[in-house]
Amino acid sequence: MKTLTIKLTGPLQSYGNEATFSRRTSYHYPSKSAVIGLIAAALGYRRGDLRIKRLNELKMAVRIDQPGRTLTDFQTIEYNQKNGKRSLSYRDYLQDAVFVVAVAGEDQQIKLIETALHHPKFQLFLGRRANVPAGLLVTQVFDEENPAVVLRQYEWQAAKWYQRQQRQPKYVAEIIADADLAKANLTTFVKDNVGSFSQDHRWHSYRTIISMDVELENRQYHGQDTSHDIMANLEG
C-alpha cells in the first residue's frame, strides 16, 4: 500500500453536497465523489464505467491548508419557453482555496493514478467543469499506507501570502478522513461515496468520516517584525 498526495488549488472550486434546484451549496473541502471523479477523468473512465465504483475502495483524507472565501453566483433559468417563466439558481464556490488530498491503495494502482493525473485522458476539474486547476497538479507518493498520517507530516501548502498573513509560528489545519484511519470521539456521515455518475441515474451512498486538527510549521513566520511582514507582502 502507498499513499498519493494531490494538491488542489484554483481560482474557483465547488464540491456540491445535497442541494435543491434553486440553491447549490458546497462542502468546505473536496468530497470523496469529487476526488474520485477527478481520478476517473484522468484515467479515461466514462460516466457509466463500472470501474469508477471500485475507486471508492481508496482510503482518503483531506487537509484544508487555505480555506478560501465563499462566492455565490446566480443563473437565470428559463424552464418554460411558451410562457417565458424563469427561475433563479444560486451556486456557491470556494475562492482561492488550497487543499491537499491523500489517497491510499495498492502500489500499482497508485502508480497508475499518479501517471494519469499528469497525462489525463479527459479534462480535469475541481468539482465543476468550469473550475479548472491552477496549472499542473502537484503530486507525491509515500510508502506510508495511512493518508491521515501522511497529512499530519506533510509541509503546509498554502500560498506564501496567506502564510505571512497568519503571523504565527504554527498553523492549525483541519483534516477530514475516513473514520477507520484514526481514532476520534465523534464520527459523521456524509453522502459522497460514488454509486453512479450516470446522468440518467446519479446517486451516492454514505461513508463515515472524522475530523481532527494538526499543527503545521509556518515557514513564512518572521517573529513580530511587522515592517518585515509589510515588505514581504509588497514583494508578493
N, C-alpha and C positions, 0 to 999 in steps of 0.2 A: 504493500500500500504506500502511495505517495500523496502529497498534498500540493495542489497548484494554486498560487495566488494570482488574482486578476485585479488590477487597479482600474476602477470605473470612474471616469471623470468626463464631463462635457458641459456645455452651456446650459442644457436642459436635460433632466431625467424625470421619468414618471413611472411609478410602479403601482399600478392600479389595484386596489382592493375591491371588495364587493361594492357596487355602486348602482345608482339609479340612472335612468336615461338622461335626466336633466343635470346631474351632478356626479362627476367622476373624480374622486379623491385619489390620493397616493399614499402608500406606506412611506415612512420616513427613512427607509432603507430598501435595497434591492430584494424583491421577493424571490423565492426559490423558482417559481414558474418563469420569472423574467430571466434569471440566470440560465435555466435550462433552455429557454427559447434562444438566448444568445449562443449557447453552445451548439444547439441543434442547427441554427442557421449557419454557423461556421462549418459544421460537418456536412452540410448539404441535405439535411433531412427536411422533407416537405411536411406540411401540417398533419397529414394523416399517417405519417410513418410510425409504425409500431415501436420502433427503436427509441422514440422520444420518451415513452413511458418508463423505459429501463433507466433513463438518466435520473429518475427520482431516487435511485439507489445510491447516488453520490452523496456522501456526507458533506454538509455545508455549514459555514459560519460566515458572518459579515461583520466588518468593523466600520463604524462611522467615523472617518477621520476629519471630515469637514461637512457639517450638516447642511449647509446651504440655506437658501431662503425660499419660501413658497411663493410661486407666481400663479395667479388664477387667470385663465384665459376664457373667453366665451365664443361660441359659434352660433350663428343663426341657421336653424334647420327648417326647411320647408317640407312638411310631411304630407301636405295635401295640395297638389298643384291646381286642382279645379277651383277651390275656393280661396287659395292663397294663404292658408293657415300656416303660421310659423311658430317655432318654439326656440328658446334659448337653452344651450347646453354649456355648462361650466366645467372646466377641466383644470386640475391642479398639476403644477410642475415644480420640481426642485431645481433652483438656480445655483450654479457654481458649487455643487456638492462633490465630495470625493469619498469614495468607498473602496475598501479592499475586501474582495470576496475570496474565500478559500474553499476549495472543493477537494475531496479525497476519494480515491478509487484505486483500482488495480494499476500497477505500474504502466502497462501497455496502453490502458485506456487514458491515463493522464497524459502520457506522451502524445497520443493521437489528438487529444483535445487541445493541448498547447500548440501543436503544429497547425491545427485547423484554425485556431484563433488568429494566427499570423498569416494564414493563407485561406481566408474564408470563401466558401462556395457561394453564399448569399450575403446580402448586406447585413452588417451588424448594427444594432440599435439598442438604446438604453431604455427599454420599457415601451416606447412607441417608435414607429418608423421614422418620424421626423427628428428624433433625438439621437443624433449620431455621436459616437465617441470623439473626444478631443485628440485626434491623432491615433497613432498606433497603440494598441493595448500593451501595457507593461505587465509581464508575467514572470513568475519564478517558481521553480519546482523544489520541494523539500522532501527529504526522506521520512520526516515525521508523518504519521498516519492520522493524527488528530488535528483538524483545521483550527479548532479553538486554541490549542497550544501554540500553533504557528502564529496566529494573530496576536497572541499575548507578547510575543518576542519580536515581531516584525516592525521595522522602523516606521515612524509616523510619516504618512504620505500626503498630508495636507499641503496646500500651496504655501510657499515661503512667506508671502504677505499675511496669510492667515495665521501662521505660526507666530510671526512677530507681534501680531495684534493681541495675542493671549497674555504676553508679559508674565509668564510663569515658567519655572524650570520643568514642570510636568504638566501634561495634558491628560485629562480623563476622557477616554473614548468608550463608547458603548459597543459591546459585541453581542450579536444575536446569533444563536447557534441551535442546531438540532439538539433536542433535550438530552440525548444519550452521550453527548460529547463532554459534558461537565456536570458537576453537582450543583444544584440550585434549590433554594427553598420554594421557589414559585415557578410553575410552568404555565404556558399559554398555548392555546390552539389557534393556528392560522390556516386559512383555506388557500394554500398556494402550492400544493402538490399537483403536478400536471396529470389530468385524466385524458384530455384531448385538446389539441389546438384547432381542431376542425371548425370551420366557420359555420357548419350546419349544426354542430352539437359540441360546443366548447364547454368543458367542465373541469372542476378542480376538486381535490379532496383535502382533508385536514392533515396537518402534521403538528407535532408538539415541539415548542421551542422554549428556550430560556434566554434571559438577558443578564449580562454581567458587565462590570466596568473594569477597565485596565488602565494603568498609568503608563504614559509614553513620554520618552525624553523629548524635550523641545530644544532642538539644536540651534534655533534662532533666538534663544533667550540670552540676553547680554546684561543681566543684572538690572539695576534700577536706573541706568543711564538713559533717561528719556530722550536726550538730544541725539544719542546714537540711534535710538529707535526711529526718530523722525527722519534722520538722514537715510536710514536703511529703507524706509517706506518710499521716500522720494526716488531712491535708486531702483525701486521695483523688486 
